[in-house]
Amino acid sequence: MTSTTRRKTAELPRRGMMGLGLAAAVAAPLAAPALAQGRQRALRFGSPMSTNTTYHEAMVTFADELAKLSNNRLKVDLFPNAQLGGLKDMLTAVQLGTQSMLITVPAWYSNFVKQMDVLSLPFLVKSQDSLRAALEGSFGERLGGYAGAAGFKLLTPWMIGPRHIINNVRPVHTPKDLEGLKLRVISSQVYLQEFRALGANPVAMDYSEVYLALQQRTIDGFDSGLPELVTGKYYEVTKYASITDHVTDVFIVGMNKALWDGFAREEQGMINQALKVATDKQWKAQAVTLAESRDKLAPLMQINDITAAERAQFVEATVPVVQQFETILGKDLVDEARKALGAA
């Protein structure tokens, strides 16, 4: 089912995610300028998330504002709940140009753009503010260049927040507590290697499959932000939430690069303006959601914090993973990430 909507917007910076880049994708229908021809153009915007999230609200805001700014010449058709397929399917479709836009995390982009894995390295992000500043600054521009060569235009980051370890077996305080646990992770070598280093048995799986896998006990748990436990009702199929904060994650709005390049500068400006309003609104809304989600989950799950000493054990256990990816991604890129994200 398709939901089409519209709202308001302002101007996005010319730097940062704006400079990330899109593909050498084909799709001639997507690449022709729309307003110049005086006809309505529809963008297919897919998401893995449900409609009761700040991400979907931001998609609605973007669609509304872009319709307003373009006098209804640029229309956005929204496809939440993985209606267009799993994340790998949607990324492939955006790369090829058969789908216009999507939101997904850097770890999924890394299957197409290996350098995006730098954003999934554990314990690198000092704060949400440092993460946004990095992605909207020169570090984001650098990642955008890599993505552009692979067929994607990375447009803007939407905050998810800290990821924690959720499972059905026991509370997690140290890496030893993860030994033998079968945990779903994003299909990313960083996540797979990180959780192996921590002693878990990681299984790559699409997000749309996680609830059923937990319900059927084919996995013991997964890593997730707390708001997703609420909106996805994962408290129904898990018992323990351990506040490890091993990664601070974002959704990155991406578009087919050939499509982006085919828009006139005026049209690109409208898209940037619409995304700016949606992005500012989403970051504010997600901050509230993050603050409220723990209270909502408290009567439904057993939630435990980890101490500074326990956290240090996680950091120490994952040092070899960071070193491994310095070789794979380039030490200069990892060092720039440390500095930009506040870990240095």
Buried (B, 14 or more C-beta within 10 A) or exposed (E): EEBBBBBBBBEBBEEBBBBBBBBEBBBEEBBBEBBEEEEBBEBBBBBBBBBEBBBBBBBBBBBBBBBBBBEEBBBBBBBBBBBBBBBBBBBBBBBBBBBBBBBBBBBBBBBBBBBBBBBBBBBBBBEBEBBBBBBBBEBBBBBBBBBBBBBBBBBBBBBBBBBBBBBBBBBBBBBEBBEEBBBBBBBBBBBBBBBBBBBBBBBBBBBBBBBEBBEEEEBBBBBBBBBBBBBBEBBEBBBBBBBBBBBBBBBBBBBBBBBBBBBEEEBBBBBBBBBBBBBBBBBEBBBEBBEEBBEBBEEBBEBBEBEEEBBEBBEEBBEEBBEBBBEBBEEEBBEBBBEBBBBE
